[in-house]
């Protein structure tokens, strides 16, 4: 609004009653502010809509200059020390991988999601692994491809069949390992090598 427009608006109907009403509403607004120190303009507006509307329409600049600053919401953000977090997480990840590799049960694939699930930090590893360089480097060195995992299951199946005293037949090994026939060609050499080690080929 220009200075001329302000002067015109100021002179239109500017009776003593208008000035008294403005002072009354200003005092009421200041009282509302004093009694509600933690509330912003929007919340105060809901508490007295008539008061706010009159000041907004007739004394907006004063209203803006005499209102609580807009509250900043931090959404619970807490600064994370990623270096310390990395050092804390790495040994836990190593421990889980060691347990998975030494388990006598049917093998589970060593993957970021599986390890994260066991530790209860799956989302952390999947979304923020770039901030955990030590943990990321270790996981990159141990995580299994589909082929790697099938080969480890083959080796486990052979060991289990040996313990059970069963003859090591290809179909029996695949069934024990839970591997479908369409994947055999990609690991047939590995199956043969594993069998040779058991002197059964």
SENUBA-608174 format. One line per 8 residues: number of its first residue (from 1); their letters; for each residue y negated, x, z negated of N, C-alpha, C. Coordinates in steps of 0.05 Angstrom, whole numbers, plus 5000, padded with zeros to 4 digits. Atoms other than C-alpha are relative to their C-alpha. Layout:
N
NUM> A> Y:X:Z:Y:X:Z:Y:X:Z | ...
END
This chain:
201
1> XXXXXXXX> 5024:5017:5000:5000:5000:5000:4975:5018:5000 | 5025:4984:4998:4931:5028:5019:4982:4993:4977 | 5020:5005:5021:4873:5034:4971:4985:4975:5005 | 5014:5024:4994:4837:4978:5007:5016:4975:4993 | 4983:5023:5006:4897:4931:5001:5003:4996:4970 | 4998:5002:5029:4903:4947:4927:4975:4988:4989 | 5025:5011:5010:4830:4931:4917:4999:4970:5005 | 5000:5029:4992:4838:4864:4954:5018:4985:4981
9> XXXXXXXX> 4981:5014:5018:4899:4845:4913:4990:4999:4972 | 5011:4999:5027:4865:4866:4850:4979:4979:4995 | 5023:5018:5002:4805:4822:4864:5008:4970:5003 | 4992:5028:4995:4844:4759:4885:5008:4986:4974 | 4992:5016:5024:4845:4710:4827:5003:5016:4975 | 4996:4983:5023:4838:4765:4777:4985:4989:4976 | 5012:5013:5023:4822:4721:4718:5008:5014:4974 | 4992:4989:5026:4825:4740:4645:5028:4993:4992
17> XXXXXXXX> 4972:5008:5006:4889:4700:4639:5021:5018:5013 | 4981:4983:4986:4923:4744:4691:5003:5027:4985 | 4999:4974:5014:4904:4807:4653:5015:4997:4974 | 4986:5005:5025:4928:4777:4588:5030:4998:5004 | 4971:5004:4994:4995:4757:4619:5012:5027:5006 | 4989:4974:4993:5004:4827:4647:5004:5017:4975 | 4998:4984:5025:4991:4859:4579:5023:4989:4983 | 4978:5012:5015:5039:4810:4546:5027:5009:5011
25> XXXXXXXX> 4974:4993:4988:5094:4824:4596:5005:5030:4998 | 4996:4971:5003:5083:4899:4592:5010:5006:4972 | 4992:4996:5028:5089:4896:4516:5029:4991:4996 | 4973:5010:5002:5152:4854:4522:5020:5019:5012 | 4982:4981:4986:5183:4904:4571:5003:5025:4984 | 4998:4976:5017:5166:4963:4526:5017:4995:4976 | 4983:5007:5023:5198:4927:4468:5029:4999:5008 | 4972:5001:4990:5260:4914:4510:5011:5028:5003
33> XXXXXXXX> 4992:4972:4997:5263:4987:4527:5007:5013:4973 | 4996:4988:5027:5256:5008:4454:5025:4991:4987 | 4977:5011:5013:5310:4962:4431:5027:5005:5014 | 4976:4994:4984:5359:4983:4486:4998:5027:5013 | 5005:4974:4989:5351:5058:4494:5021:5010:5020 | 4979:4990:4983:5417:5068:4530:5004:4984:5026 | 4997:5017:4976:5407:5015:4584:4980:5007:5022 | 5017:4995:4978:5379:5025:4653:4986:4975:5009
41> XXXXXXXX> 5017:5022:4991:5332:4981:4693:5017:4976:5008 | 4983:5023:4991:5389:4939:4724:5011:4984:4977 | 4989:5014:5024:5419:4923:4656:4978:4985:4986 | 5022:5013:5013:5351:4906:4627:4991:4975:5016 | 5007:5023:4983:5337:4860:4686:5018:4976:4993 | 4982:5022:5006:5399:4820:4669:4994:4987:4973 | 5006:5010:5027:5375:4813:4597:4976:4981:5000 | 5024:5017:4999:5308:4782:4616:4991:4999:5029
49> XXXXXXXX> 5005:5002:4971:5305:4762:4690:4971:4991:5005 | 5027:5010:4995:5239:4725:4684:4980:5022:4996 | 5018:4978:5006:5204:4784:4652:5001:5021:5022 | 4997:4980:4980:5232:4833:4702:4988:4991:5027 | 5010:5011:4975:5216:4789:4762:4970:5000:5002 | 5030:5001:5000:5143:4780:4742:4989:5028:5003 | 5011:4973:4999:5132:4854:4731:5006:5013:5027 | 4993:4989:4974:5169:4872:4795:4982:4990:5022
57> XXXXXXXX> 5017:5011:4980:5126:4826:4836:4970:5006:4997 | 5029:4997:5006:5059:4838:4802:4991:5026:4989 | 5007:4975:5014:5062:4905:4767:5022:5021:5005 | 4976:4984:4994:5117:4944:4803:4997:5030:4993 | 5004:4971:5005:5087:5014:4798:5002:5006:4970 | 4998:4996:5029:5079:5007:4723:5029:4997:4991 | 4972:5005:5008:5149:4979:4717:5018:5024:5006 | 4984:4977:4993:5179:5038:4754:4994:5024:4983
65> XXXXXXXX> 5008:4978:5016:5140:5087:4712:5007:4996:4970 | 4993:5006:5028:5162:5054:4647:5027:4987:4998 | 4972:5008:5002:5236:5046:4657:5017:5024:4995 | 4982:4978:5005:5294:5088:4635:5009:5012:5027 | 4989:4987:4976:5317:5139:4687:5028:4990:5005 | 4973:5009:4992:5379:5119:4725:5021:5019:4989 | 4979:4984:5013:5440:5143:4688:5019:5012:5021 | 4981:4987:4982:5484:5193:4723:5028:4996:4990
73> XXXXXXXX> 4972:5004:5008:5558:5178:4722:5016:5023:5011 | 4985:4976:4991:5603:5239:4723:5029:4994:5006 | 4973:5008:4994:5667:5199:4732:5021:5016:4986 | 4981:4984:5016:5700:5241:4678:5006:5027:5011 | 4995:4974:4987:5693:5305:4719:5000:5022:4979 | 4999:4977:5017:5714:5367:4681:5005:5025:5017 | 4998:4976:4984:5705:5436:4709:5027:5014:4993 | 4973:4989:5004:5774:5468:4719:4999:5030:5004
81> XXXXXXXX> 4998:4971:4997:5787:5542:4707:5026:5005:5016 | 4977:4999:4982:5834:5550:4767:5016:5026:4996 | 4986:4975:5004:5850:5623:4753:5019:4998:4976 | 4983:5003:5024:5876:5607:4683:5022:4980:5005 | 4980:5020:4993:5912:5546:4710:5022:5012:5016 | 4981:4986:4983:5946:5589:4762:5019:5017:4983 | 4984:4983:5017:5970:5638:4710:5019:4984:4982 | 4984:5018:5018:5995:5581:4666:5023:4987:5016
89> XXXXXXXX> 4981:5016:4985:6032:5544:4721:5022:5018:5012 | 4981:4983:4986:6067:5603:4757:5026:5004:4984 | 4974:4996:5014:6119:5620:4702:5016:4974:4997 | 4986:5025:5001:6135:5546:4696:5014:4994:5026 | 4988:5004:4974:6148:5541:4770:5023:5018:5004 | 4978:4980:4998:6190:5604:4769:5024:4991:4984 | 4978:5009:5017:6231:5575:4712:5015:4977:5013 | 4987:5023:4987:6245:5510:4750:5017:5009:5023
97> XXXXXXXX> 4985:4990:4976:6266:5548:4813:5025:5014:4990 | 4977:4986:5010:6312:5592:4772:5022:4981:4991 | 4981:5020:5009:6345:5532:4740:5013:4985:5024 | 4990:5014:4976:6353:5498:4808:5021:5018:5014 | 4981:4982:4986:6387:5559:4838:5025:5006:4984 | 4977:4994:5017:6433:5570:4778:5016:4976:4992 | 4987:5024:5007:6452:5498:4771:5028:4998:5013 | 4973:5004:4990:6526:5481:4779:5003:4973:5014
105> XXXXXXXX> 5000:5026:4987:6509:5412:4803:4994:5002:5030 | 5006:5000:4971:6500:5392:4876:4971:5010:5004 | 5026:4988:4996:6441:5432:4902:4978:4980:5007 | 5024:5014:4993:6371:5404:4906:4982:5018:5016 | 5017:4983:4983:6323:5428:4959:4977:5011:4985 | 5022:4987:5013:6272:5478:4934:4975:4994:5017 | 5024:5008:4985:6207:5445:4957:4977:4996:4980 | 5023:5004:5017:6137:5438:4930:5000:4973:4986
113> XXXXXXXX> 5000:5026:5012:6144:5364:4919:5022:4997:4978 | 4979:5002:5019:6211:5371:4883:4993:5015:4974 | 5008:4983:5024:6186:5427:4837:4978:4986:4985 | 5022:5014:5013:6122:5390:4824:5009:4975:4985 | 4990:5024:5013:6160:5327:4807:5014:5007:4973 | 4986:4992:5024:6203:5364:4756:4981:5008:4978 | 5020:4991:5020:6141:5392:4722:4979:4979:4994 | 5020:5020:5004:6101:5329:4727:4972:5007:5011
121> XXXXXXXX> 5026:4991:4988:6047:5363:4770:5002:4999:5030 | 4996:5002:4971:6068:5341:4839:4973:4997:5015 | 5026:5004:4986:5998:5316:4859:4983:5026:4999 | 5015:4976:5003:5967:5380:4833:5009:5021:5020 | 4990:4980:4981:6012:5425:4875:4996:4992:5029 | 5003:5009:4972:6006:5382:4937:4971:5000:5009 | 5028:5003:4992:5930:5374:4935:4983:5025:4994 | 5018:4978:5009:5904:5437:4901:5014:5028:5001
129> XXXXXXXX> 4985:4975:5000:5954:5492:4917:4983:5023:5011 | 5017:4979:4989:5900:5530:4955:4983:5013:4978 | 5016:4989:5022:5865:5540:4888:5018:5015:4980 | 4980:4986:5018:5929:5571:4857:5014:5021:5017 | 4989:4980:4982:5940:5634:4899:5026:5013:4992 | 4976:4987:5010:5994:5665:4855:5024:4980:5003 | 4980:5020:4998:6034:5601:4852:5007:4994:5029 | 4996:5005:4971:6025:5588:4926:5016:5022:5013
137> XXXXXXXX> 4985:4978:4988:6050:5657:4945:5029:5000:4991 | 4972:5001:5009:6112:5649:4902:5015:4977:5013 | 4987:5023:4988:6127:5580:4929:5006:5005:5030 | 4995:4994:4972:6119:5605:5000:5024:5018:5004 | 4978:4981:4999:6171:5659:4985:5027:4987:4994 | 4974:5012:5009:6224:5611:4956:5006:4973:5012 | 4995:5027:4990:6215:5543:4988:5019:5001:5025 | 4979:5000:4980:6273:5524:5034:4993:4983:5025
145> XXXXXXXX> 5001:5017:4976:6273:5500:5106:5024:4982:4999 | 4977:5017:4998:6322:5446:5126:5026:5016:5003 | 4976:4983:4995:6370:5499:5152:5008:5016:4976 | 4994:4984:5024:6364:5542:5090:5014:4983:4979 | 4989:5018:5020:6380:5483:5046:5029:4992:5008 | 4973:5007:4991:6441:5463:5088:5019:5023:4995 | 4983:4977:5004:6469:5533:5084:5007:5004:4971 | 4994:4997:5028:6462:5535:5009:5019:4978:4991
153> XXXXXXXX> 4982:5021:5006:6497:5468:5005:5029:5006:5009 | 4974:4991:4990:6554:5496:5048:5013:5019:4980 | 4989:4980:5019:6562:5555:5001:5009:4987:4974 | 4993:5014:5024:6562:5509:4941:5026:4984:5004 | 4976:5016:4995:6614:5463:4973:5025:5017:5001 | 4977:4982:4999:6660:5521:4988:5009:5009:4972 | 4994:4992:5027:6656:5545:4916:5014:4977:4985 | 4989:5023:5014:6671:5475:4890:5028:4994:5010
161> XXXXXXXX> 4974:5005:4989:6730:5465:4937:5020:5022:4990 | 4983:4978:5010:6758:5533:4915:5009:4994:4971 | 4993:5007:5028:6754:5511:4842:5020:4978:4999 | 4982:5023:4999:6790:5447:4860:5027:5006:5012 | 4974:4991:4987:6844:5486:4896:5005:4986:5026 | 4996:5014:4975:6833:5449:4961:4997:5019:5023 | 5001:4983:4976:6844:5479:5029:4972:4997:5013 | 5027:5001:4989:6778:5498:5062:5001:4993:5030
169> XXXXXXXX> 5002:5010:4973:6774:5456:5124:4971:4993:5006 | 5028:5005:4993:6709:5447:5162:4991:4972:4992 | 5008:5028:5006:6708:5371:5155:4997:4995:4970 | 5001:5004:5029:6722:5376:5081:4975:5013:4988 | 5024:4986:5009:6666:5427:5071:4975:4984:5005 | 5024:5016:4992:6616:5384:5109:4998:4975:4983 | 5001:5024:5016:6635:5322:5070:4992:5006:4972 | 5007:4992:5027:6630:5358:5004:4970:5007:4998
177> XXXXXXXX> 5028:4991:5000:6562:5387:5023:4982:4977:5007 | 5017:5023:4992:6538:5320:5049:4983:5006:5025 | 5014:4992:4975:6520:5348:5118:5012:4984:5023 | 4991:5015:4977:6524:5305:5180:5008:5018:5023 | 4989:4983:4978:6561:5331:5242:4979:5010:5020 | 5020:4992:4981:6499:5333:5285:4985:5025:4992 | 5014:4976:5009:6473:5391:5243:5019:5024:5000 | 4980:4978:5002:6537:5433:5248:4993:5023:5019
185> XXXXXXXX> 5005:4979:4980:6518:5471:5311:4979:5020:4991 | 5021:4983:5009:6456:5499:5278:5008:5019:4977 | 4992:4983:5023:6495:5528:5219:5029:5009:5002 | 4972:4994:4997:6565:5540:5247:5006:5029:4994 | 4996:4971:5006:6557:5616:5244:4999:5005:4970 | 5003:4996:5029:6535:5612:5172:5024:4989:4985 | 4975:5010:5012:6596:5570:5155:5022:5020:5003 | 4979:4980:4995:6641:5622:5186:4996:5024:4982
193> XXXXXXXX> 5006:4977:5017:6607:5678:5148:5008:4994:4971 | 4993:5008:5027:6615:5640:5083:5030:4999:4996 | 4971:5001:5002:6688:5628:5097:5013:5027:5000 | 4990:4973:5000:6700:5701:5113:4998:5012:4973 | 5004:4988:5027:6672:5720:5045:5021:4990:4980 | 4979:5011:5017:6725:5676:5014:5028:5006:5012 | 4974:4992:4988:6779:5706:5059:5016:4976:5010 | 4986:5024:4991:6794:5638:5088:4997:4994:5029
201> X> 5004:5006:4972:6772:5642:5160:5022:5012:5017
END
